Amino acid sequence: MSDSTSKPSYASLAALSARHSLKRARVLYCVDPQSTFLPSTDPAILQASLNRRKRRSAIPVQTKETKQSDALALLPDDGLHNDNNNTTIQMMPVASELSNTSTALTVQGGKSSDGDKSKKATGILVKSDKRGGSGKLKIPTPDWHAPWKLSTVLSSHLGWVRSLAFDPTNDMFASGSADRTIKIWDLAKASVGAPDALKITLTGHISPVRGLAFSPRHPYLFSAGEDKMVKCWDLETNQVIRHYHGHLSGVFCLKLHPTLDLLVTGGRDAVARVWDIRTKTQIHVLAGHDNTVASLLCRSTDPQVITGSHDTTIKLWDLAAGKCMTTLTHHQKSIRAMVEPAFESTFVSGAADCLKYWQAKDGRFLKSYTGHKAVVNAMAVNEDGVLVSGGDDGTMHFWDYKTGYNFQSSTSIVQPGSLDAENAIYCAEFDGTGTRLITGEADKSIKIWKQDEDASELTDPIDMVGWRKKCIKESKQRY
């Protein structure tokens, strides 16, 4: 057998290398640096490249900022040109016993020499994230709100203050207590602590008053108590003009429909009852809960009634049909408070596990507000997006409604003569302007809160570091 058949010539090896990947070209180059084993069709470019390799055999690894003259040129006529400049070949020295001038290839986005896209160029591959930040967590920026401080304390009731309601004209508000009385207060005088702030005291219930509501179209005040009674008071004569009979046990919550002359009440008999205000007729009995109905929301659009119960579920009801549309089972504790803002179609429910933010139209869960580790008895929201939640241990948390950022936490201080344990917050309401917050507490007092006028974004900044950490932590949890 001849030498030509037993030992391939350099020309045949060069042709073989040109048809295969850069790995074979590198191996052959390490064996004999003088041979031309790089796939190229232009001999001038090939010779210039070999000369540069010999001169740079001892130079450190090149970076992306390498000058154009120091890079391996790949021109359009060699078949490897890329318009996006993704194909770059950089030579890096490699310690080898075969040759002092041996090198390795670092390939970024390269292709094989014969144009076969199915074969990947071998070498040190450098991966880059080309998603453009699409996988990053988007952390919302909360709006800045001034902190709230205690302004006035009203002491007149002889029992726990369990319910509050504001007049549509924002001139007065009513408070219902465990002392079985309803007191009407002048808001302007009460805000400054005037001694004549109390206008009148209404008596008629024989158990704690748990629900109050002013009618926006009539001079009526509606009240509900644990004595199974639902009463309609005429504020012109200060007398009861209607009774709504039907509940089998105590009534815990009461709401008026915003556009219809309907009254909705919920109680310990595990149902919500819909009443016609004028005829006293019971229109619907919304049955389906397994325990006390403790909170209500009435809306002008479907679902028109939302109920929260001690059975840890929330039900969305179709008022026309009197049937349940959706049942939400995300909570693990009794739902004692719910609130809906005027600026968007959402609502927030409060329980001992956390606060949850929902889409009102279909009950879609949006997010959880974590951090208030107490039994949440009361919630309120104003048009500025300030959400407040009051707990059974006297803690109050102020939140940015849209993001859930807790910008303030405080603890109510009991009044002299009361036990330290009597600092629970049972009800909370914002006035019509949203600048005054009124809470009813277990120390028999009514507290009026207002925003700190001296606060600014410099004195009370948003804790973005802590907020970012909390968002990242919650993004890894499964609700």
NORDA-V442159 format. One record per backbone hydrogen bond with DSSP energy under -1.0 kcal/mol. NH is the residue of the N-H (numbers start at 1). CO is the residue of the C=O. Records with the same first field share a line. If there is no record, write none. Layout:
# NORDA-V442159
NH = CO + CO
This chain:
# NORDA-V442159
6 = 2
7 = 3
13 = 9
14 = 10
15 = 11
16 = 12
17 = 13
18 = 14
19 = 15
25 = 21
26 = 22
27 = 23
28 = 24
29 = 25
30 = 26
31 = 27
32 = 28
35 = 32
37 = 35
46 = 42
47 = 43
48 = 44
49 = 45
50 = 46
51 = 47
52 = 48
53 = 49
54 = 50
55 = 51
56 = 52
59 = 56
66 = 63
70 = 67
72 = 89
78 = 75
79 = 76
85 = 82
88 = 108
90 = 106
92 = 104
94 = 102
102 = 99
104 = 92
106 = 90
108 = 88
115 = 112
124 = 105
136 = 133
149 = 450
151 = 448
152 = 448
154 = 446
161 = 441
162 = 176
163 = 176
165 = 174
167 = 172
170 = 167
173 = 185
174 = 165
175 = 183
176 = 163
177 = 181
178 = 160
180 = 177
182 = 202
183 = 175
184 = 200
185 = 173
186 = 197
187 = 171
190 = 186
191 = 187
194 = 189
197 = 194
199 = 184
200 = 184
202 = 182
209 = 177
210 = 224
211 = 224
213 = 222
215 = 220
220 = 218
221 = 233
222 = 213
223 = 231
224 = 211
225 = 229
226 = 208
231 = 223
232 = 242
233 = 221
234 = 239
235 = 219
238 = 234
239 = 234
241 = 232
242 = 232
244 = 230
251 = 225
252 = 266
253 = 266
255 = 264
257 = 262
262 = 260
263 = 275
264 = 255
265 = 273
266 = 253
267 = 271
268 = 250
270 = 267
272 = 286
273 = 265
274 = 284
275 = 263
276 = 281
277 = 261
280 = 276
283 = 274
284 = 274
286 = 272
287 = 285
293 = 267
294 = 308
295 = 308
297 = 306
299 = 304
304 = 317
305 = 317
306 = 297
307 = 315
308 = 295
309 = 313
310 = 292
312 = 309
314 = 328
315 = 307
316 = 326
317 = 305
318 = 323
322 = 318
323 = 318
325 = 316
326 = 316
328 = 314
335 = 309
336 = 350
337 = 350
339 = 348
346 = 344
347 = 358
348 = 339
349 = 356
350 = 337
351 = 354
355 = 369
356 = 349
357 = 367
358 = 347
359 = 364
360 = 345
363 = 359
366 = 357
367 = 357
369 = 355
373 = 371
374 = 372
377 = 390
378 = 390
380 = 388
382 = 386
385 = 382
387 = 399
388 = 380
389 = 397
390 = 378
391 = 395
392 = 375
394 = 391
396 = 410
397 = 389
398 = 408
399 = 387
400 = 405
401 = 385
404 = 400
407 = 398 + 405
408 = 398
410 = 396
412 = 394
418 = 415
422 = 419
423 = 421
425 = 391
426 = 440
427 = 440
429 = 438
431 = 436
437 = 449
438 = 429
439 = 447
440 = 427
441 = 445
442 = 424
446 = 154
447 = 439
448 = 152
449 = 437
450 = 149
452 = 147
460 = 456
464 = 462
467 = 463
468 = 464
469 = 465
470 = 466
471 = 467
472 = 468
473 = 469
474 = 470
475 = 471
477 = 474
